[in-house]
């Protein structure tokens, strides 16, 4: 069983930056893919950035050239660096990790962290 704990959200002015962290805990698992999603009021959850592992890193058009997904394998942590933030980036952000455990694939989700960008 893998649990994800998110941190780094908060209130920031337009043009500012934030770095979200997602720490994975568990044992005997291998991360296969990782991603960040967000959900704004009245909207569906959408993919912000995804790393399929061995494939191309994908970003939503709205965040290209501003957000960067990365990871630190030694710390089992996934990051989302967000620069040049805009009010439309305001949402609850969720991390997602797909992992292998005993030759089977599973998914884990973070609890969500609020990002609010003021104008």
Residue pairs with C-beta under 8 A, 6 or more apart in sequence:
1 26
2 24
2 25
2 26
2 29
2 97
2 99
2 101
2 106
2 108
3 24
3 25
3 26
3 108
4 22
4 23
4 24
4 95
4 96
4 97
4 108
4 109
4 110
4 111
5 22
5 23
5 25
5 110
5 111
6 20
6 21
6 22
6 93
6 94
6 95
6 110
6 111
6 112
6 113
7 20
7 21
7 23
7 113
8 18
8 19
8 20
8 21
8 113
9 18
9 20
9 93
9 113
9 114
9 115
10 18
10 114
10 115
10 116
11 116
11 117
11 118
12 18
12 85
12 115
12 116
12 117
12 118
13 117
13 118
13 119
14 85
14 86
14 87
14 117
14 118
14 119
15 84
15 85
16 85
16 117
17 81
17 82
17 83
17 84
17 85
18 82
18 85
18 115
19 79
19 80
19 81
19 82
20 36
20 79
20 80
20 82
20 93
20 95
20 113
20 115
21 77
21 78
21 79
22 34
22 36
22 77
22 78
22 79
22 80
22 95
22 97
22 110
23 75
23 76
23 77
24 31
24 76
24 77
24 78
24 97
24 99
24 108
25 76
28 101
28 102
29 99
29 100
29 101
30 99
30 100
30 101
31 53
31 71
31 73
31 76
31 97
31 98
31 99
32 53
32 98
32 99
32 100
32 105
33 50
33 51
33 52
33 53
33 97
33 98
34 50
34 51
34 53
34 69
34 71
34 78
34 95
34 96
34 97
34 98
35 47
35 48
35 49
35 50
35 51
35 69
35 95
35 96
36 47
36 48
36 49
36 50
36 67
36 69
36 78
36 80
36 93
36 94
36 95
36 96
37 45
37 46
37 47
37 48
37 93
37 94
37 95
37 96
38 45
38 46
38 48
38 89
38 91
38 92
38 93
38 94
38 115
39 45
39 46
39 91
39 92
39 94
40 90
40 91
40 92
43 91
45 94
46 60
47 58
47 60
48 59
48 60
48 63
48 67
48 80
48 93
49 57
49 58
49 59
49 60
49 63
49 67
49 68
49 69
49 80
50 57
50 58
50 69
51 57
51 69
51 71
52 58
57 69
59 67
59 69
62 88
62 89
63 82
63 89
66 82
66 83
66 84
66 85
67 80
67 81
67 82
67 83
68 80
68 81
68 83
69 78
69 79
69 80
69 81
70 78
70 79
70 81
71 77
71 78
71 79
72 79
78 95
78 97
80 93
80 95
82 89
82 115
85 115
85 117
86 117
87 117
87 118
87 119
88 117
89 115
89 117
90 115
90 116
90 117
91 115
92 112
92 113
92 114
92 115
93 112
93 113
93 114
93 115
94 109
94 110
94 111
94 112
94 113
95 109
95 110
96 107
96 108
96 109
96 110
97 107
97 108
98 105
98 106
98 107
99 105
99 106
99 107
99 108
100 106
